[in-house]
C-alpha cells in the first residue's frame, strides 16, 4: 500500500508540494482518509444559527443611525466630494 498526503478543497484532491506521486497505468483502487473530521450538516447549521444570534445581539446594542442607509450613503458621498 502507498500513502500520498494531499489536500481537498471541496472539489478536487491535490498532492502536497514535493509529495512523490507514483506513476500508474490504468485504474488503481484507492482509499481516501480524512485526518480531520468533517463537520456534519447539522453542526454547520448550528454554527450559522449561532453566528446570526451574535450578529442580532450586537445590532441590538448599537444606537440607531438616525437616518436611513440611503441617506447615510448620500451624506458620505457629499462629504467625500467636498474634499475630505
VMD Tcl script that builds the backbone (N, CA, C; Angstrom):
set m [mol new atoms 252]
animate dup $m
set s [atomselect $m all]
$s set {name element resname resid chain x y z} {
  {N N UNK 1 A 0.840 -1.176 0.000}
  {CA C UNK 1 A 0.000 0.000 0.000}
  {C C UNK 1 A 0.887 1.242 0.000}
  {N N UNK 2 A 0.496 2.235 -0.778}
  {CA C UNK 2 A 1.188 3.515 -0.819}
  {C C UNK 2 A 0.320 4.570 -0.143}
  {N N UNK 3 A 0.938 5.527 0.475}
  {CA C UNK 3 A 0.198 6.640 1.082}
  {C C UNK 3 A 0.696 7.939 0.459}
  {N N UNK 4 A -0.222 8.781 0.051}
  {CA C UNK 4 A 0.115 10.078 -0.535}
  {C C UNK 4 A -0.620 11.145 0.261}
  {N N UNK 5 A 0.116 12.104 0.771}
  {CA C UNK 5 A -0.515 13.201 1.504}
  {C C UNK 5 A -0.997 14.246 0.517}
  {N N UNK 6 A -2.162 14.810 0.796}
  {CA C UNK 6 A -2.707 15.813 -0.102}
  {C C UNK 6 A -3.736 16.680 0.600}
  {N N UNK 7 A -4.365 17.532 -0.184}
  {CA C UNK 7 A -5.401 18.418 0.334}
  {C C UNK 7 A -6.645 18.275 -0.540}
  {N N UNK 8 A -7.780 18.580 0.054}
  {CA C UNK 8 A -9.066 18.523 -0.642}
  {C C UNK 8 A -9.756 19.856 -0.430}
  {N N UNK 9 A -10.168 20.511 -1.519}
  {CA C UNK 9 A -10.783 21.835 -1.400}
  {C C UNK 9 A -12.293 21.799 -1.580}
  {N N UNK 10 A -12.886 20.651 -1.463}
  {CA C UNK 10 A -14.311 20.521 -1.661}
  {C C UNK 10 A -14.672 20.075 -3.067}
  {N N UNK 11 A -13.724 20.166 -3.991}
  {CA C UNK 11 A -13.966 19.743 -5.375}
  {C C UNK 11 A -12.926 18.734 -5.841}
  {N N UNK 12 A -11.661 19.040 -5.599}
  {CA C UNK 12 A -10.592 18.199 -6.127}
  {C C UNK 12 A -9.580 17.863 -5.045}
  {N N UNK 13 A -8.870 16.779 -5.281}
  {CA C UNK 13 A -7.768 16.373 -4.419}
  {C C UNK 13 A -6.473 16.753 -5.112}
  {N N UNK 14 A -5.505 17.250 -4.355}
  {CA C UNK 14 A -4.187 17.575 -4.899}
  {C C UNK 14 A -3.127 17.062 -3.945}
  {N N UNK 15 A -2.077 16.505 -4.506}
  {CA C UNK 15 A -0.953 16.066 -3.676}
  {C C UNK 15 A -0.234 17.290 -3.120}
  {N N UNK 16 A 0.311 17.160 -1.923}
  {CA C UNK 16 A 1.093 18.260 -1.355}
  {C C UNK 16 A 2.336 18.498 -2.201}
  {N N UNK 17 A 2.845 19.746 -2.212}
  {CA C UNK 17 A 4.083 20.007 -2.969}
  {C C UNK 17 A 5.193 19.067 -2.494}
  {N N UNK 18 A 5.995 18.617 -3.413}
  {CA C UNK 18 A 7.125 17.703 -3.146}
  {C C UNK 18 A 6.688 16.322 -2.667}
  {N N UNK 19 A 5.398 16.023 -2.764}
  {CA C UNK 19 A 4.924 14.683 -2.385}
  {C C UNK 19 A 5.097 13.769 -3.594}
  {N N UNK 20 A 5.858 12.692 -3.467}
  {CA C UNK 20 A 6.055 11.802 -4.616}
  {C C UNK 20 A 4.762 11.067 -4.961}
  {N N UNK 21 A 4.352 11.188 -6.213}
  {CA C UNK 21 A 3.138 10.514 -6.693}
  {C C UNK 21 A 3.576 9.410 -7.653}
  {N N UNK 22 A 3.228 8.169 -7.340}
  {CA C UNK 22 A 3.677 7.070 -8.203}
  {C C UNK 22 A 2.972 7.102 -9.552}
  {N N UNK 23 A 3.681 6.663 -10.581}
  {CA C UNK 23 A 3.079 6.542 -11.913}
  {C C UNK 23 A 2.297 5.229 -11.943}
  {N N UNK 24 A 1.109 5.302 -12.487}
  {CA C UNK 24 A 0.291 4.086 -12.607}
  {C C UNK 24 A -0.241 3.979 -14.026}
  {N N UNK 25 A -0.556 2.793 -14.414}
  {CA C UNK 25 A -1.157 2.545 -15.727}
  {C C UNK 25 A -2.542 1.974 -15.466}
  {N N UNK 26 A -3.525 2.520 -16.119}
  {CA C UNK 26 A -4.894 2.035 -15.934}
  {C C UNK 26 A -5.502 2.566 -14.653}
  {N N UNK 27 A -6.486 1.847 -14.145}
  {CA C UNK 27 A -7.172 2.254 -12.925}
  {C C UNK 27 A -6.562 1.561 -11.727}
  {N N UNK 28 A -6.489 2.302 -10.627}
  {CA C UNK 28 A -5.933 1.772 -9.389}
  {C C UNK 28 A -6.935 2.042 -8.275}
  {N N UNK 29 A -7.317 1.027 -7.502}
  {CA C UNK 29 A -8.239 1.281 -6.398}
  {C C UNK 29 A -7.558 2.147 -5.336}
  {N N UNK 30 A -8.323 3.071 -4.755}
  {CA C UNK 30 A -7.768 3.953 -3.729}
  {C C UNK 30 A -8.697 3.994 -2.524}
  {N N UNK 31 A -8.169 4.456 -1.427}
  {CA C UNK 31 A -8.953 4.731 -0.216}
  {C C UNK 31 A -8.575 6.131 0.235}
  {N N UNK 32 A -9.559 6.934 0.540}
  {CA C UNK 32 A -9.304 8.302 0.983}
  {C C UNK 32 A -9.620 8.380 2.469}
  {N N UNK 33 A -8.680 8.898 3.242}
  {CA C UNK 33 A -8.854 9.023 4.686}
  {C C UNK 33 A -8.719 10.494 5.044}
  {N N UNK 34 A -9.747 11.060 5.648}
  {CA C UNK 34 A -9.689 12.450 6.109}
  {C C UNK 34 A -9.110 12.460 7.513}
  {N N UNK 35 A -8.056 13.238 7.696}
  {CA C UNK 35 A -7.406 13.281 9.002}
  {C C UNK 35 A -8.186 14.148 9.991}
  {N N UNK 36 A -8.922 15.124 9.496}
  {CA C UNK 36 A -9.789 15.925 10.349}
  {C C UNK 36 A -11.211 15.509 10.084}
  {N N UNK 37 A -11.982 15.419 11.142}
  {CA C UNK 37 A -13.376 15.037 10.970}
  {C C UNK 37 A -14.126 16.172 10.273}
  {N N UNK 38 A -14.850 15.840 9.225}
  {CA C UNK 38 A -15.647 16.825 8.514}
  {C C UNK 38 A -16.942 17.000 9.287}
  {N N UNK 39 A -17.273 18.268 9.624}
  {CA C UNK 39 A -18.472 18.532 10.423}
  {C C UNK 39 A -19.725 18.150 9.639}
  {N N UNK 40 A -20.623 17.435 10.283}
  {CA C UNK 40 A -21.872 17.109 9.593}
  {C C UNK 40 A -22.707 18.365 9.360}
  {N N UNK 41 A -23.668 18.267 8.471}
  {CA C UNK 41 A -24.513 19.406 8.092}
  {C C UNK 41 A -25.214 20.016 9.304}
  {N N UNK 42 A -25.581 19.201 10.276}
  {CA C UNK 42 A -26.254 19.712 11.470}
  {C C UNK 42 A -25.343 20.676 12.221}
  {N N UNK 43 A -24.058 20.343 12.347}
  {CA C UNK 43 A -23.109 21.223 13.031}
  {C C UNK 43 A -22.945 22.536 12.280}
  {N N UNK 44 A -22.896 22.486 10.953}
  {CA C UNK 44 A -22.778 23.713 10.158}
  {C C UNK 44 A -23.994 24.594 10.362}
  {N N UNK 45 A -25.168 23.990 10.346}
  {CA C UNK 45 A -26.420 24.742 10.539}
  {C C UNK 45 A -26.430 25.379 11.923}
  {N N UNK 46 A -26.017 24.638 12.934}
  {CA C UNK 46 A -25.979 25.186 14.295}
  {C C UNK 46 A -25.003 26.347 14.371}
  {N N UNK 47 A -23.877 26.239 13.683}
  {CA C UNK 47 A -22.889 27.327 13.662}
  {C C UNK 47 A -23.497 28.571 13.023}
  {N N UNK 48 A -24.220 28.400 11.904}
  {CA C UNK 48 A -24.854 29.536 11.237}
  {C C UNK 48 A -25.887 30.196 12.146}
  {N N UNK 49 A -26.657 29.392 12.870}
  {CA C UNK 49 A -27.653 29.929 13.801}
  {C C UNK 49 A -26.963 30.731 14.893}
  {N N UNK 50 A -25.874 30.227 15.415}
  {CA C UNK 50 A -25.143 30.920 16.480}
  {C C UNK 50 A -24.555 32.239 15.977}
  {N N UNK 51 A -23.987 32.256 14.772}
  {CA C UNK 51 A -23.440 33.489 14.199}
  {C C UNK 51 A -24.549 34.520 14.029}
  {N N UNK 52 A -25.702 34.100 13.514}
  {CA C UNK 52 A -26.827 35.018 13.331}
  {C C UNK 52 A -27.292 35.577 14.681}
  {N N UNK 53 A -27.329 34.739 15.698}
  {CA C UNK 53 A -27.734 35.189 17.038}
  {C C UNK 53 A -26.774 36.254 17.565}
  {N N UNK 54 A -25.461 36.023 17.400}
  {CA C UNK 54 A -24.476 37.005 17.875}
  {C C UNK 54 A -24.577 38.310 17.099}
  {N N UNK 55 A -24.835 38.223 15.785}
  {CA C UNK 55 A -24.975 39.443 14.975}
  {C C UNK 55 A -26.195 40.247 15.415}
  {N N UNK 56 A -27.315 39.566 15.672}
  {CA C UNK 56 A -28.516 40.276 16.138}
  {C C UNK 56 A -28.270 40.918 17.499}
  {N N UNK 57 A -27.585 40.212 18.387}
  {CA C UNK 57 A -27.293 40.764 19.717}
  {C C UNK 57 A -26.414 42.006 19.596}
  {N N UNK 58 A -25.409 41.967 18.718}
  {CA C UNK 58 A -24.539 43.131 18.518}
  {C C UNK 58 A -25.326 44.293 17.935}
  {N N UNK 59 A -26.209 44.004 16.996}
  {CA C UNK 59 A -27.022 45.050 16.380}
  {C C UNK 59 A -27.956 45.689 17.404}
  {N N UNK 60 A -28.509 44.886 18.309}
  {CA C UNK 60 A -29.459 45.401 19.296}
  {C C UNK 60 A -28.827 46.353 20.304}
  {N N UNK 61 A -27.524 46.270 20.530}
  {CA C UNK 61 A -26.883 47.178 21.489}
  {C C UNK 61 A -26.370 48.454 20.836}
  {N N UNK 62 A -26.426 48.521 19.487}
  {CA C UNK 62 A -25.977 49.721 18.785}
  {C C UNK 62 A -27.098 50.753 18.760}
  {N N UNK 63 A -26.763 52.036 18.946}
  {CA C UNK 63 A -27.801 53.066 18.851}
  {C C UNK 63 A -28.262 53.195 17.397}
  {N N UNK 64 A -29.510 53.642 17.171}
  {CA C UNK 64 A -29.986 53.826 15.798}
  {C C UNK 64 A -29.138 54.860 15.064}
  {N N UNK 65 A -29.072 54.743 13.762}
  {CA C UNK 65 A -28.274 55.661 12.955}
  {C C UNK 65 A -28.868 57.063 12.917}
  {N N UNK 66 A -30.187 57.183 13.024}
  {CA C UNK 66 A -30.815 58.491 12.947}
  {C C UNK 66 A -31.130 58.890 11.514}
  {N N UNK 67 A -30.792 58.050 10.559}
  {CA C UNK 67 A -31.108 58.283 9.154}
  {C C UNK 67 A -31.128 56.940 8.447}
  {N N UNK 68 A -31.725 56.921 7.261}
  {CA C UNK 68 A -31.769 55.671 6.500}
  {C C UNK 68 A -30.382 55.373 5.936}
  {N N UNK 69 A -30.187 54.151 5.523}
  {CA C UNK 69 A -28.910 53.766 4.924}
  {C C UNK 69 A -28.678 54.575 3.651}
  {N N UNK 70 A -29.740 54.795 2.866}
  {CA C UNK 70 A -29.618 55.590 1.644}
  {C C UNK 70 A -29.125 57.003 1.973}
  {N N UNK 71 A -29.711 57.630 3.002}
  {CA C UNK 71 A -29.289 58.979 3.409}
  {C C UNK 71 A -27.844 58.975 3.897}
  {N N UNK 72 A -27.470 57.925 4.597}
  {CA C UNK 72 A -26.102 57.801 5.100}
  {C C UNK 72 A -25.111 57.716 3.939}
  {N N UNK 73 A -25.447 56.948 2.907}
  {CA C UNK 73 A -24.569 56.817 1.730}
  {C C UNK 73 A -24.455 58.151 1.004}
  {N N UNK 74 A -25.586 58.822 0.815}
  {CA C UNK 74 A -25.564 60.111 0.126}
  {C C UNK 74 A -24.754 61.141 0.909}
  {N N UNK 75 A -24.896 61.149 2.229}
  {CA C UNK 75 A -24.121 62.075 3.057}
  {C C UNK 75 A -22.631 61.770 2.937}
  {N N UNK 76 A -22.288 60.486 2.868}
  {CA C UNK 76 A -20.888 60.104 2.714}
  {C C UNK 76 A -20.327 60.565 1.379}
  {N N UNK 77 A -21.118 60.447 0.330}
  {CA C UNK 77 A -20.684 60.923 -0.982}
  {C C UNK 77 A -20.450 62.425 -0.969}
  {N N UNK 78 A -21.390 63.149 -0.373}
  {CA C UNK 78 A -21.249 64.609 -0.296}
  {C C UNK 78 A -19.999 64.984 0.490}
  {N N UNK 79 A -19.729 64.268 1.582}
  {CA C UNK 79 A -18.557 64.557 2.404}
  {C C UNK 79 A -17.280 64.298 1.606}
  {N N UNK 80 A -17.271 63.186 0.824}
  {CA C UNK 80 A -16.087 62.869 0.033}
  {C C UNK 80 A -15.872 63.873 -1.101}
  {N N UNK 81 A -16.944 64.312 -1.745}
  {CA C UNK 81 A -16.786 65.266 -2.857}
  {C C UNK 81 A -16.444 66.654 -2.359}
  {N N UNK 82 A -16.626 66.902 -1.069}
  {CA C UNK 82 A -16.274 68.205 -0.512}
  {C C UNK 82 A -14.762 68.290 -0.224}
  {N N UNK 83 A -14.047 67.215 -0.508}
  {CA C UNK 83 A -12.583 67.254 -0.373}
  {C C UNK 83 A -12.052 66.706 0.937}
  {N N UNK 84 A -12.807 65.894 1.636}
  {CA C UNK 84 A -12.321 65.334 2.923}
  {C C UNK 84 A -11.541 64.085 2.710}
}
mol reanalyze $m
mol bondsrecalc $m
mol representation Tube
mol addrep $m
